[in-house]
């Protein structure tokens, strides 16, 4: 397709109506299971027409079908269901009749972990309970469209997360997601190598007990019973404040407005009409110490655009957008600035590390809102009383948020990039030169290579003689000075501490609890320290990375933990 054809497509696309809702997957799957030859072909044809995707048909017939009908795993115990119901009674909650399903139980390092899941409308949600630690992660959700259009038999819902102790040191690193039928094994590639995850209930769960600082997963591999493998990349960059250097895909969808809404506004809000719920109803569920909006308290209204989600979106003051999910967040723009980009105003919030929630307000005259992803997929936003929300994959940005009027004309376009600072310049990735060389006590060599700072980015890579090559691109940091540890990299029988400095940091010291001190001088903002032989033990140890300015002024002190795995 040439540029002219793409423009024609975008113009015609504005006149193509979006379906009002998602298909009834429970009905599709049940009929696919029960009916034979002729009826099965009819069901397949209907699925192709509705979804326009062969992968969706595969999923409905036996890949992710248990998730599509909301019945993965087994029913949760009555006690666990009651606890879930008790925690699910806020205004921003899933429907009261949501049924929790038990997916995976795992014992790691003597600690018990339980993974639960459920489907609610167009969201597939997971919740990890660390029984022994007394903490939980989630529920964290993935959009149904991600599973329906999946090209791999595994979808990471939480690629990287974990639990910390009271000293903010890692107690466990975790990764979990959804697996299709026929997946016999799931492997995760972490900083320290490849690990096997627990699987069950069409889900996978990987836990690293008492991990090294900076432990995280870079990819997930699904292995079918016949031995075929497919790998899904997660984070491609490594370290504190680094971003992926992969080229950014161009945004898709209509880029031009076809009809204007002259004076965007929300009439019912200006008229103080009662829509959704009031601030007073929300405040009843908040601790008295919770700070909540100082502007226009009496006018605040919150609406649930998608009744099957756990998100409220609202307006207050003149003008502030509110997103309420496990707590309130407000995004304010003074006066006319709120509508300065047309009849749309949106805010982005993270849903775990793999998905992004787009919430916002559409002015009177907007009939529907669709999000066009860089992969070519379209995600309709739930829209009610001018307020909207939808969930999209973070890997499929930039996203174009398009508003249509009742005639199908484009009346508003917003293009959002999830990556802060925009794409990394290609030139910043090229011609990395050796800046630091460090050799561990057991002979492993690390060579740090860095590039020139281009448009605010400096890219780097550390090549180990054992084959690992972590790297990324770091944006310019305003302020400082600052010294931060990216993580601990095992390489052969050695361990290396890797970090970055910003501003006037002259040296970094690694201080051990027995009084040992190792000094390192940063080069091009990067430092590497090899753990000495006497500290290379399988027991987890504590050390502190301390930065000093060029004037020998001591900066922040960061605790790190490490161990040499057998």
C-alpha positions as CSV (number, residue, x, y, z in Angstrom):
1,X,0.0,0.0,0.0
2,X,1.5,3.4,-1.0
3,X,1.0,6.7,0.9
4,X,-1.9,7.7,-1.3
5,X,-3.7,4.4,-0.7
6,X,-3.1,4.7,3.0
7,X,-4.7,8.1,3.0
8,X,-7.7,6.8,1.1
9,X,-8.0,4.0,3.5
10,X,-8.0,6.3,6.5
11,X,-10.7,8.5,5.0
12,X,-12.9,5.6,4.2
13,X,-12.3,4.1,7.6
14,X,-13.9,7.1,9.2
15,X,-17.2,6.1,7.6
16,X,-17.0,2.5,8.6
17,X,-19.1,1.9,11.8
18,X,-17.6,0.0,14.6
19,X,-19.6,-2.9,16.1
20,X,-21.6,-1.8,19.1
21,X,-20.3,-4.7,21.3
22,X,-18.2,-7.8,21.5
23,X,-19.6,-11.2,20.3
24,X,-21.1,-13.5,22.9
25,X,-18.1,-15.9,23.2
26,X,-19.9,-18.2,25.6
27,X,-22.5,-18.9,23.0
28,X,-19.9,-19.3,20.2
29,X,-17.8,-21.7,22.2
30,X,-20.7,-23.8,23.5
31,X,-22.1,-24.2,20.0
32,X,-18.6,-25.0,18.6
33,X,-18.3,-27.8,21.2
34,X,-21.8,-29.4,20.7
35,X,-22.6,-29.0,17.0
36,X,-21.3,-31.1,14.2
37,X,-20.1,-30.6,10.6
38,X,-22.7,-28.2,9.0
39,X,-23.4,-26.2,12.1
40,X,-19.7,-26.1,13.0
41,X,-18.9,-24.5,9.7
42,X,-21.6,-21.9,10.2
43,X,-20.2,-21.0,13.6
44,X,-16.8,-20.8,12.1
45,X,-18.0,-18.5,9.3
46,X,-19.8,-16.3,11.8
47,X,-16.7,-16.0,13.9
48,X,-14.6,-15.1,10.9
49,X,-17.1,-12.4,9.9
50,X,-17.3,-10.9,13.4
51,X,-13.6,-11.0,14.2
52,X,-11.9,-11.1,10.8
53,X,-9.1,-13.1,12.3
54,X,-8.1,-16.8,11.8
55,X,-6.3,-16.7,15.1
56,X,-9.6,-15.9,16.8
57,X,-11.2,-19.0,15.4
58,X,-8.3,-21.1,16.6
59,X,-8.7,-19.7,20.0
60,X,-12.4,-20.3,20.1
61,X,-12.0,-23.9,19.1
62,X,-9.5,-25.0,21.6
63,X,-6.8,-22.5,22.4
64,X,-8.1,-20.0,24.9
65,X,-11.7,-21.2,24.9
66,X,-11.9,-21.8,28.6
67,X,-11.0,-18.2,29.2
68,X,-13.4,-17.0,26.6
69,X,-16.3,-18.7,28.4
70,X,-14.9,-17.6,31.8
71,X,-14.2,-21.1,33.1
72,X,-10.4,-21.6,33.3
73,X,-9.1,-23.8,36.1
74,X,-11.5,-24.8,38.9
75,X,-13.9,-22.8,41.0
76,X,-12.1,-21.1,43.9
77,X,-12.9,-22.3,47.4
78,X,-15.9,-20.8,49.1
79,X,-13.6,-19.0,51.6
80,X,-11.5,-17.5,48.9
81,X,-14.6,-16.5,46.9
82,X,-16.0,-14.8,50.0
83,X,-12.7,-12.9,50.6
84,X,-12.8,-11.8,46.9
85,X,-16.4,-10.7,47.2
86,X,-15.6,-8.7,50.4
87,X,-12.8,-6.9,48.7
88,X,-15.0,-6.3,45.6
89,X,-17.6,-4.1,47.1
90,X,-16.4,-0.7,46.3
91,X,-17.9,1.6,43.7
92,X,-15.0,0.9,41.4
93,X,-15.4,-2.9,41.4
94,X,-16.2,-5.8,39.2
95,X,-19.8,-7.1,39.1
96,X,-20.9,-8.6,42.4
97,X,-21.6,-12.0,40.8
98,X,-18.0,-12.3,39.4
99,X,-16.8,-15.9,40.0
100,X,-13.2,-16.4,41.0
101,X,-11.3,-19.4,39.5
102,X,-8.2,-21.1,41.0
103,X,-5.5,-21.6,38.4
104,X,-2.1,-22.4,39.9
105,X,-0.7,-23.3,43.3
106,X,3.0,-23.2,43.8
107,X,5.4,-23.7,46.7
108,X,8.7,-21.8,46.1
109,X,11.4,-21.6,48.7
110,X,8.9,-22.8,51.3
111,X,6.4,-20.0,50.5
112,X,3.0,-20.7,49.1
113,X,1.6,-18.8,46.1
114,X,-1.8,-19.0,44.6
115,X,-2.9,-17.6,41.2
116,X,-6.6,-16.9,40.6
117,X,-8.4,-15.6,37.6
118,X,-11.8,-14.6,36.1
119,X,-13.4,-13.0,33.1
120,X,-15.5,-9.9,33.4
121,X,-16.9,-8.6,30.1
122,X,-14.0,-7.8,27.8
123,X,-11.3,-8.2,30.5
124,X,-9.4,-11.3,31.5
125,X,-8.0,-10.8,35.0
126,X,-5.4,-12.5,37.2
127,X,-4.7,-12.1,40.9
128,X,-1.6,-13.5,42.6
129,X,-1.8,-14.2,46.3
130,X,1.5,-14.6,48.2
131,X,0.0,-16.6,51.1
132,X,3.2,-16.7,53.2
133,X,4.0,-13.1,52.6
134,X,0.5,-11.8,53.3
135,X,0.4,-9.7,50.1
136,X,-1.3,-9.9,46.7
137,X,-0.8,-8.5,43.2
138,X,-3.9,-7.5,41.2
139,X,-6.4,-8.1,39.9
140,X,-4.5,-7.1,36.8
141,X,-6.4,-7.5,33.5
142,X,-5.7,-8.0,29.9
143,X,-8.2,-7.0,27.1
144,X,-10.1,-9.9,25.6
145,X,-9.0,-8.7,22.1
146,X,-5.3,-9.5,23.0
147,X,-6.2,-13.1,23.6
148,X,-8.6,-13.4,20.6
149,X,-5.9,-12.0,18.3
150,X,-2.9,-13.7,20.0
151,X,-0.4,-15.2,17.5
152,X,1.3,-17.2,20.4
153,X,-0.3,-19.7,22.8
154,X,0.8,-17.6,25.8
155,X,-0.1,-14.0,26.9
156,X,1.8,-12.4,29.7
157,X,-0.6,-10.4,31.9
158,X,2.1,-9.4,34.4
159,X,5.5,-9.7,32.8
160,X,7.5,-8.4,35.7
161,X,6.5,-7.6,39.3
162,X,7.3,-8.8,42.8
163,X,7.1,-8.4,46.5
164,X,9.4,-6.3,48.8
165,X,10.2,-6.5,52.5
166,X,10.1,-3.7,55.0
167,X,13.5,-2.4,53.8
168,X,12.2,-2.3,50.2
169,X,14.5,-5.2,49.3
170,X,13.0,-7.9,46.9
171,X,11.3,-10.9,48.6
172,X,10.2,-12.5,45.3
173,X,10.2,-11.7,41.6
174,X,7.1,-12.9,39.7
175,X,5.7,-13.3,36.2
176,X,2.4,-14.7,35.2
177,X,-0.1,-14.9,32.4
178,X,-2.5,-16.9,30.3
179,X,-1.7,-20.2,28.5
180,X,-3.6,-22.0,25.7
181,X,-4.7,-25.6,25.7
182,X,-1.9,-27.9,24.5
183,X,0.9,-25.9,26.2
184,X,2.9,-28.5,28.2
185,X,5.6,-26.2,29.5
186,X,6.3,-22.5,29.9
187,X,9.8,-21.2,30.3
188,X,10.9,-17.7,31.3
189,X,14.2,-16.1,30.4
190,X,15.4,-14.0,33.3
191,X,18.5,-12.1,34.1
192,X,20.2,-15.2,35.5
193,X,19.0,-17.7,32.8
194,X,16.1,-19.8,31.8
195,X,13.6,-21.1,34.4
196,X,10.6,-23.4,34.2
197,X,7.2,-21.9,35.3
198,X,4.4,-23.7,37.0
199,X,1.3,-24.2,34.7
200,X,-2.3,-25.1,35.4
201,X,-5.8,-23.8,34.7
202,X,-4.7,-22.3,31.3
203,X,-2.2,-20.1,33.1
204,X,1.5,-19.9,34.0
205,X,3.2,-18.7,37.1
206,X,6.9,-18.1,37.7
207,X,8.3,-17.1,41.1
208,X,11.9,-16.4,42.1
209,X,12.3,-16.5,45.9
210,X,14.7,-14.1,47.4
211,X,16.0,-12.9,44.1
212,X,19.0,-10.7,43.3
213,X,18.4,-7.0,42.9
214,X,17.2,-6.3,39.4
215,X,16.0,-9.8,38.6
216,X,13.4,-9.6,35.8
217,X,12.0,-11.6,32.8
218,X,12.9,-10.6,29.2
219,X,10.8,-13.3,27.4
220,X,8.3,-16.1,27.9
221,X,8.4,-19.3,25.8
222,X,5.4,-21.7,25.4
223,X,6.2,-25.3,24.5
224,X,3.5,-27.6,23.1
225,X,3.3,-31.3,23.7
226,X,4.8,-32.0,20.2
227,X,7.9,-29.9,21.1
228,X,7.1,-26.8,19.1
229,X,8.2,-23.6,20.7
230,X,7.2,-20.0,20.4
231,X,8.8,-17.1,22.3
232,X,7.1,-13.8,23.3
233,X,9.5,-11.0,24.2
234,X,8.7,-8.8,27.1
235,X,11.1,-6.0,28.2
236,X,14.0,-5.6,25.8
237,X,15.9,-3.1,27.9
238,X,17.6,-3.6,31.2
239,X,18.1,-1.3,34.2
240,X,16.9,1.8,35.9
241,X,15.3,4.4,33.6
242,X,16.2,2.7,30.4
243,X,13.9,2.2,27.4
244,X,13.8,-0.2,24.4
245,X,15.9,0.9,21.5
246,X,13.8,-1.0,18.9
247,X,12.4,1.3,16.2
248,X,8.9,2.6,16.9
249,X,6.2,1.5,14.6
250,X,4.1,4.3,12.9
251,X,0.7,5.1,14.3
252,X,-2.3,3.7,12.4
253,X,-5.9,4.9,11.7
254,X,-7.4,8.2,10.6
255,X,-5.1,11.1,11.1
256,X,-7.3,14.0,9.8
257,X,-10.4,15.5,11.2
258,X,-13.3,15.5,8.7
259,X,-15.8,17.6,10.7
260,X,-15.2,20.0,13.7
261,X,-17.1,20.3,16.9
262,X,-16.9,24.1,17.3
263,X,-17.1,24.6,21.0
264,X,-16.3,21.2,22.8
265,X,-18.0,20.8,26.2
266,X,-20.0,18.4,28.3
267,X,-23.5,19.9,28.8
268,X,-24.8,17.8,31.6
269,X,-21.7,18.5,33.7
270,X,-22.0,22.3,33.2
271,X,-25.7,22.0,34.1
272,X,-24.8,20.1,37.3
273,X,-27.0,17.2,36.3
274,X,-26.7,14.0,38.4
275,X,-24.9,11.3,36.4
276,X,-23.1,8.3,37.9
277,X,-22.1,8.8,41.5
278,X,-21.1,11.8,43.6
279,X,-17.9,12.6,45.3
280,X,-19.6,12.0,48.7
281,X,-20.5,8.5,47.7
282,X,-16.9,7.8,46.8
283,X,-15.4,9.4,49.9
284,X,-17.3,7.1,52.1
285,X,-15.0,4.3,50.9
286,X,-11.7,6.2,51.3
287,X,-9.6,6.6,54.4
288,X,-10.0,10.0,56.0
289,X,-6.3,10.8,55.3
290,X,-6.7,10.2,51.5
291,X,-6.1,13.5,49.6
292,X,-8.9,14.0,47.1
293,X,-9.4,16.9,44.7
294,X,-9.4,20.5,46.0
295,X,-11.2,22.0,43.0
296,X,-15.0,22.0,42.6
297,X,-15.9,19.3,45.2
298,X,-19.6,19.9,44.9
299,X,-19.6,19.3,41.1
300,X,-17.6,16.1,41.0
301,X,-19.4,13.2,39.2
302,X,-18.0,9.8,38.4
303,X,-19.4,7.3,35.8
304,X,-18.6,3.7,35.1
305,X,-18.3,3.7,31.3
306,X,-17.9,-0.1,31.2
307,X,-20.2,-1.7,33.8
308,X,-18.2,-4.9,33.8
309,X,-14.9,-3.2,34.6
310,X,-13.5,-1.8,37.9
311,X,-12.9,1.7,36.7
312,X,-14.7,4.9,37.3
313,X,-14.1,8.0,35.2
314,X,-15.3,11.4,36.2
315,X,-15.1,15.2,36.0
316,X,-14.7,17.9,38.6
317,X,-13.9,21.6,38.8
318,X,-13.3,23.5,35.5
319,X,-11.8,21.1,34.2
320,X,-10.3,18.1,35.9
321,X,-10.5,14.5,34.7
322,X,-10.6,11.8,37.4
323,X,-9.7,8.1,37.0
324,X,-10.7,6.0,40.0
325,X,-9.3,2.4,40.2
326,X,-8.1,1.2,43.6
327,X,-7.9,4.9,44.4
328,X,-8.4,8.2,42.7
329,X,-6.0,10.1,40.3
330,X,-6.8,13.4,38.8
331,X,-5.5,15.1,35.7
332,X,-6.3,18.8,35.5
333,X,-6.0,21.3,32.7
334,X,-6.8,25.0,33.4
335,X,-9.7,26.6,31.5
336,X,-9.7,26.3,27.7
337,X,-6.6,24.1,27.7
338,X,-8.7,21.1,28.6
339,X,-10.3,21.2,25.1
340,X,-7.3,22.7,23.3
341,X,-6.7,19.5,21.2
342,X,-10.3,19.1,20.1
343,X,-13.3,17.2,21.6
344,X,-11.2,14.6,23.4
345,X,-9.1,14.7,26.6
346,X,-7.6,11.4,27.8
347,X,-5.2,10.1,30.5
348,X,-3.0,7.0,30.4
349,X,-2.5,4.8,33.4
350,X,-0.6,1.5,33.7
351,X,-2.4,-1.8,34.2
352,X,0.5,-3.9,35.4
353,X,3.5,-3.6,33.1
354,X,2.0,-5.1,29.9
355,X,-1.1,-3.1,29.4
356,X,-2.2,0.5,29.5
357,X,-5.6,1.9,30.4
358,X,-6.9,4.8,28.3
359,X,-9.5,6.9,30.1
360,X,-11.0,10.2,29.3
361,X,-13.9,12.5,28.3
362,X,-15.5,13.1,24.9
363,X,-17.4,16.3,24.2
364,X,-21.0,16.4,23.2
365,X,-21.4,15.4,19.6
366,X,-19.0,12.4,19.9
367,X,-20.9,9.2,19.2
368,X,-18.1,6.6,19.6
369,X,-14.4,6.4,20.2
370,X,-12.0,3.8,18.8
371,X,-8.3,3.2,19.6
372,X,-6.2,2.3,16.6
373,X,-3.1,0.4,17.6
374,X,0.2,0.2,15.7
375,X,-0.3,-3.5,15.1
376,X,-3.3,-2.7,13.0
377,X,-5.9,-3.8,15.6
378,X,-8.8,-1.6,16.7
379,X,-10.0,-1.4,20.2
380,X,-13.5,0.2,20.8
381,X,-13.7,2.3,24.0
382,X,-16.6,2.0,26.3
383,X,-18.4,5.4,26.3
384,X,-21.1,6.5,28.6
385,X,-22.2,10.0,29.6
386,X,-19.3,11.4,27.7
387,X,-16.8,9.4,29.7
388,X,-14.7,6.6,28.2
389,X,-12.2,3.9,29.1
390,X,-10.5,0.9,27.4
391,X,-7.5,-1.3,28.0
392,X,-4.8,-1.8,25.3
393,X,-1.4,-3.5,25.1
394,X,1.6,-1.3,25.9
395,X,3.6,-3.0,23.2
396,X,1.2,-1.7,20.5
397,X,1.8,2.0,21.0
398,X,1.8,4.5,19.5
399,X,-2.0,4.5,19.7
400,X,-4.3,6.8,17.8
401,X,-7.5,7.7,19.7
402,X,-10.2,8.7,17.2
403,X,-13.6,10.2,17.9
404,X,-16.5,9.8,15.5
405,X,-19.8,11.7,15.3
406,X,-23.2,10.0,14.6
407,X,-22.6,10.3,10.8
408,X,-19.3,8.3,11.1
409,X,-17.1,11.4,10.5
410,X,-13.8,11.8,12.3
411,X,-14.2,14.8,14.7
412,X,-11.2,14.3,16.9
413,X,-7.8,12.6,16.8
414,X,-5.2,12.2,19.5
415,X,-1.9,10.3,19.0
416,X,-0.2,9.0,22.1
417,X,3.1,7.4,22.7
418,X,3.5,5.3,25.8
419,X,7.3,5.7,25.7
420,X,8.4,8.8,27.5
421,X,10.4,11.2,25.4
422,X,9.5,9.6,22.0
423,X,11.4,7.1,19.9
424,X,15.1,6.5,20.4
425,X,17.0,8.0,17.5
426,X,18.6,5.2,15.3
427,X,21.9,7.0,15.4
428,X,22.1,6.7,19.2
429,X,22.2,2.9,18.9
430,X,25.1,2.9,16.5
431,X,28.8,3.0,17.0
432,X,28.9,2.1,20.7
433,X,32.5,2.4,22.0
434,X,34.2,0.5,24.8
435,X,34.2,2.7,28.0
436,X,34.8,0.3,30.9
437,X,36.3,-3.1,31.2
438,X,36.0,-5.1,34.5
439,X,37.1,-8.7,35.2
440,X,35.6,-10.8,37.9
441,X,37.6,-13.0,40.3
442,X,36.7,-16.1,38.4
443,X,37.8,-14.7,35.0
444,X,34.5,-13.4,33.5
445,X,35.1,-10.2,31.6
446,X,32.6,-7.4,31.2
447,X,33.0,-4.7,28.6
448,X,30.7,-1.7,28.8
449,X,30.0,0.1,25.5
450,X,28.3,3.4,25.2
451,X,27.2,5.7,22.5
452,X,27.0,9.5,22.0
453,X,24.1,11.4,23.5
454,X,21.6,12.1,20.7
455,X,18.4,14.0,21.2
456,X,18.5,13.3,24.9
457,X,19.3,9.5,24.7
458,X,22.5,7.7,25.4
459,X,22.5,4.0,24.5
460,X,24.7,1.4,26.2
461,X,25.4,-2.3,26.2
462,X,27.5,-4.6,28.4
463,X,29.1,-7.5,26.7
464,X,30.1,-10.4,29.0
465,X,32.6,-13.0,27.9
466,X,29.9,-15.6,28.8
467,X,27.6,-14.3,26.1
468,X,25.1,-12.1,28.0
469,X,24.6,-8.6,26.6
470,X,22.2,-6.5,28.6
471,X,21.6,-3.0,27.5
472,X,19.2,-0.2,26.8
473,X,19.0,3.6,26.2
474,X,18.8,6.1,29.0
475,X,17.0,9.4,28.7
476,X,18.6,12.6,29.9
477,X,17.8,13.2,33.6
478,X,17.2,16.8,34.6
479,X,18.4,17.5,38.1
480,X,20.5,15.3,40.3
481,X,23.1,14.3,41.1
482,X,21.8,10.7,41.2
483,X,23.4,7.2,41.4
484,X,21.2,4.1,41.0
485,X,21.8,0.4,40.7
486,X,20.2,-1.2,37.6
487,X,20.7,-4.8,38.9
488,X,23.0,-7.7,39.6
489,X,24.1,-9.7,36.6
490,X,25.3,-13.3,37.1
491,X,27.9,-14.2,34.4
492,X,29.7,-17.6,34.6
493,X,30.8,-18.0,38.2
494,X,31.0,-14.2,38.8
495,X,28.5,-11.5,39.8
496,X,28.5,-7.9,38.6
497,X,26.7,-4.9,39.9
498,X,25.6,-2.5,37.1
499,X,24.3,1.0,37.5
500,X,24.0,4.5,36.2
501,X,24.8,7.9,37.5
502,X,23.4,11.3,36.5
503,X,24.8,14.8,37.3
504,X,28.0,15.4,39.2
505,X,28.7,11.9,40.6
506,X,32.4,11.3,40.8
507,X,32.5,7.7,42.2
508,X,30.4,4.9,43.5
509,X,31.3,2.7,46.4
510,X,29.9,-0.8,47.0
511,X,30.0,-1.2,50.8
512,X,29.6,-4.7,52.4
513,X,28.3,-5.3,55.9
514,X,31.7,-6.7,57.0
515,X,33.3,-3.4,56.1
516,X,34.7,-4.3,52.7
517,X,34.6,-1.5,50.2
518,X,34.9,-1.7,46.3
519,X,35.2,1.6,44.4
520,X,34.2,2.3,40.8
521,X,34.5,5.4,38.7
522,X,31.6,5.9,36.2
523,X,32.3,6.3,32.5
524,X,29.8,8.0,30.3
525,X,27.2,7.6,33.1
526,X,27.7,3.9,33.6
527,X,29.5,1.9,36.4
528,X,30.3,-1.8,36.9
529,X,31.5,-3.5,40.0
530,X,32.6,-7.1,40.2
531,X,31.7,-8.8,43.5
532,X,34.9,-10.0,45.2
533,X,35.6,-13.8,45.6
534,X,35.0,-13.8,49.4
535,X,31.4,-12.7,48.8
536,X,30.5,-15.2,46.0
537,X,28.4,-17.5,48.1
538,X,25.0,-19.2,47.7
539,X,23.6,-17.4,50.8
540,X,21.9,-14.1,50.0
541,X,23.9,-11.1,51.2
542,X,23.3,-7.4,51.6
543,X,25.5,-4.5,50.4
544,X,25.0,-0.8,49.8
545,X,25.8,1.2,46.7
546,X,26.7,4.8,47.8
547,X,27.3,7.6,45.3
548,X,29.7,10.5,45.9
549,X,29.8,13.8,44.1
550,X,32.9,15.1,42.5
551,X,33.3,17.2,45.6
552,X,33.3,14.0,47.7
553,X,29.8,14.7,49.1
554,X,28.0,11.6,50.0
555,X,24.7,11.0,48.2
556,X,21.9,8.5,48.6
557,X,22.6,5.0,49.8
558,X,20.8,2.1,48.0
559,X,20.7,-1.4,49.5
560,X,21.1,-4.3,47.1
561,X,20.9,-8.1,47.7
562,X,22.8,-10.8,45.8
563,X,23.7,-14.5,45.8
564,X,25.5,-16.9,43.6
565,X,23.1,-19.6,42.5
566,X,24.5,-23.1,42.6
